[in-house]
Amino acid sequence: MKAIDLRIEEAHEKAEEWIAFLATYSDARLDRRIDTIRKQQVIAEHNKDEKGFELLLIWEHITICARMHKEEHNIPDAVDEMEEEGKLIETVIVLAEKRQEIYSESVKMSKPKIIEEDKDQMSLF
């Protein structure tokens, strides 16, 4: 059995669990997720990837069901998205600082030594 077949099977088996989880997302986040899935469907259709398209249809269905479930049961957003984005930005900044530190150290180590010419020495040219 191919990996995509396993993912399709898993999506069918865990649909209810995923719907409950996705229902904690904000409406805006669910909208972005649906938009992304639909863009991926266009790509899968263009590439004639039937199994991939089938999986994306299942994901789209699960996400739409999650939106409906969220609205029907008035489920609040589980995580403040601004807080989540803030944590992501902090992580990116820390990683960028580490990369800069490593880069600075490598530049220091690879700097060619400049030998100052002796002013008293006569030039050959």
Sequence and secondary structure as in RCSB ss.txt:
>XXXX:A:sequence
MKAIDLRIEEAHEKAEEWIAFLATYSDARLDRRIDTIRKQQVIAEHNKDEKGFELLLIWEHITICARMHKEEHNI
PDAVDEMEEEGKLIETVIVLAEKRQEIYSESVKMSKPKIIEEDKDQMSLF
>XXXX:A:secstr
  HHHHHHHHHHHTHHHHHHHHTTS HHHHHHHHHHHHHHHHHHHHTT HHHHHHHHHHHHHHHHHHHHHHHHT 
  SS HHHHHHHHHHHHHHHHHHHHHHHHHHHHHH        TTS    
